């Protein structure tokens, strides 16, 4: 089944946010140390 464009955009943005959050968390923990 073909995904609707907004669905694809939504999943992509969610994945992007998860990656960015991971980077922010890692950078933050590095600063604390």
C-alpha positions as CSV (number, residue, x, y, z in Angstrom):
1,X,0.0,0.0,0.0
2,X,1.3,3.4,-0.9
3,X,1.7,5.8,2.0
4,X,0.0,9.2,1.9
5,X,2.5,12.1,1.5
6,X,1.7,13.6,4.9
7,X,2.2,10.2,6.5
8,X,5.7,9.9,4.9
9,X,6.6,13.5,6.0
10,X,5.3,12.7,9.5
11,X,7.4,9.5,9.9
12,X,10.5,11.2,8.5
13,X,10.2,14.2,10.8
14,X,9.7,11.9,13.8
15,X,12.8,10.0,12.8
16,X,14.7,13.3,12.4
17,X,13.6,14.5,15.8
18,X,14.6,11.3,17.5
19,X,18.0,11.5,16.0
20,X,18.4,15.2,16.9
21,X,17.2,14.5,20.5
22,X,19.8,11.7,20.8
23,X,22.5,14.1,19.6
24,X,21.4,16.7,22.1
25,X,21.3,14.2,25.0
26,X,24.8,12.9,24.1
27,X,26.2,16.5,23.8
28,X,24.6,17.5,27.1
29,X,26.0,14.5,29.0
30,X,29.4,15.2,27.5
31,X,29.3,18.8,28.8
32,X,28.4,17.6,32.3
33,X,31.4,15.3,32.4
